[in-house]
Amino acid sequence: MIDFIGPSVMGFISMFFALIISGIFFLRERHFGTIERVLSTMTRPSEIIMGYLIAFIIVAVIQSSLVVLTMLFFSTNILKNLILIYIMVLLLAMGSVSIGIFISSYMRTELQVIQMIPIYIIPQLFLSGMIFPLRLLPEIFVPIAYVLPLTYYVSAVKKLVFMSATFLDIQLEFTILTAYFMLGLLLSIGKFRKTVE
């Protein structure tokens, strides 16, 4: 069982912690007035967001590395394509960091962030193909599944682990997860600019 869902769980855990860490800490920075002090130095909003993104992504890289190393103790299947799997975990975590910042821009308290993140992440747990194959989903949920970033991560790692796929076989998933990160980045910068204007 762990061999089947283990690689998918890595992405889910990385996504969850990336959202929590970026969402809560960015909100705290707003509440403590750190961002306002940085803005007073004539730093542009996009530069501030990029600075926080880089910091949170470094944390996400460390956290994702620990998740991957831990999973190696439970399942050696991921050794088949470890580098590509690690890249996909990082892409998902990076996208989740940017979305976490975007979500926290709308929240006023840490409790609101904590309540909002499950609303974003729990549907992905059940609709991404991680637990149930997509073909078993009711038709009404299938279009929703293909909007969720975790769906493409799960698809990629299953190909890499169980089909010994190459990068060419996961180009679609790689492109979509990259777009997920870029979308989150643009949304968070756009929202932050509106907030400070």
N, C-alpha and C positions, 0 to 999 in steps of 0.2 A: 504493500500500500504506500509506504513512504517513498519507494522508488517511482511510483506513478505520480503522486501529487507533490513530492518534495521540491522539484525544480520550480513548480508553479508557486508554491508557498513562499519560496525565497523572494519572488517579486512582490507578493502581497505584503509580506512583512516589511520589506524595504519601502514600499509605497506608503504603508501606514505610518511608519516612523518618520519618513521624510515630511509627510503632511503635518503630523503633530509638532515636530521640532520647528519647522519653518513657520507654521501658523501661530503657535504660542509665543515663540521668541520674537517674531516680528511685531506682534501685538504688544508685547512688553516694551519693546523699544519705542513704540509710539506713546505708550502710557508714561514712560519715564522721561519723555521729552528729548531722547537722544536724537531722533530724526530731525526735530525742530532745530536743535543746536547745529547739526550738520548742515541743514538747509541755510542757516544764517551765514555759513562760510561761502555762499554762492555756488555750492555744489549743485549740479543739475539733478532733478529727480531720477532720470534714467541712470545716472552714475551711482546714485544711492542704492537703487534697486539692484544694479549689477554687483555692487559691493556685497550686499546682503546675500544675493544669489550665490556668489562665489564662496562666501563663508559657509552657507548652508550646504552647498554642493560638496565642499570638502568634508563636512560632517557626514553627508550622505554616502560619500565614497568609502569612508572608514566604516560606517555602519553596514553598508552593502558588502564590503570585504569580509567583515565578521560573520554576516549571515551566510555567505558563500562558503567560508571556511568551516563554519559549524555544520552546514549541510553535508560537507564531505565526510563527516564522521558517520552520518546516517545513510548516505547513498553515494556510491562511487560512480554512478551513471553519469553524473555531470562532468566527469573527467574527460568524456569523449569530445566535448566541444567547450571546454571550460572558459576559454578566452571570449568566445562569442556569447556564451551565456552571461558572463560577467558584464560584457558591454551592454547587453539587453537589460540586465538588472540596473545598471547605472543610468541608462536612458530613462527607464521608468521612474527611478528615484529622482533624477534631475527634473523631469516633467512634474513630478509630484511636489517638489520643492517650490517650483514657480506657481503651481496651483495653490499650494498652501499659503503663500504670500498674498495671492489674489483673494482667497477666501477671507483671510484675516483682515484685509482692508475694509471689509464690510462689517466686521464684528466689533463689539465694544468691550466684551469681557472674555476671559479665558474659557469660561463655561460655555459661552456661545460657540467658540471655536471647537471645543471638545464635542458639543452636540451636533455641530454641522458636519464634521469630518465623517462620522459613521453614515450620515445620509448620503455622502458622496461615495464612500468606499464599500459599504455592505452590499448594495446591488451588484457591484463588480465581482464580489466574492461568489455570488450565485449565478451570474449571467455571463461570466467570462469563459466558461468551459473548464474552469479549474476543478470544480466538483462534479458537475454534470456536463456531458458532451453537448455541444451546441445543437446537435441534431435532435436532442430530446427536449429542448425548450419548446414551450407553446409558441405558435407562430407569432403571436402578438409581441413577444419579447425579443424575437430574433433581430429586428432592426435596431432595438436599443442596445443589444449585445455588441453590435458592430460599430457603435459609437464609443464604446468604453475602451480606454487604453489598455487595461489589464487583459482584455480579450486578445489583443495582438501580441502582448508579451507571452501569454500562455501558449498561443499558437506557435510562436517562434521557438520557445524552449522545448515544446513537445517534438517539434521537427528536429531540433538539434540533439535531443537526448535519445529519442526512440527511432528516428529515421536517419541518423548520422548525416544530417543536412549540412550544406555549406552556406557561406554568406549569400551566395546567389539565390538560394532557396528561401531566404528570409528577408529579401530586399524590401518587400512590401511592408512587413512588420517593422523593420528598421526605419523605413521612411516615415511611417505613421507615428512611431514613438518619438522620432526626431521632431515631427510636426507638432506633437503633443507638447514637447518641451518649448518649442518656439511660440506656440499659441499661448501657453501659460506665461511665458516671458512678456509677450506683447500685452496681454490682459493686465498683468500686474503693473507694468510700467504705465499703461494707459490709466488705470484706476488710481495709481499713486499720483500721477500728474493732476488729475481732477481733484484729488483730496487736498493737495497743497496750493492749488490756485485760488 
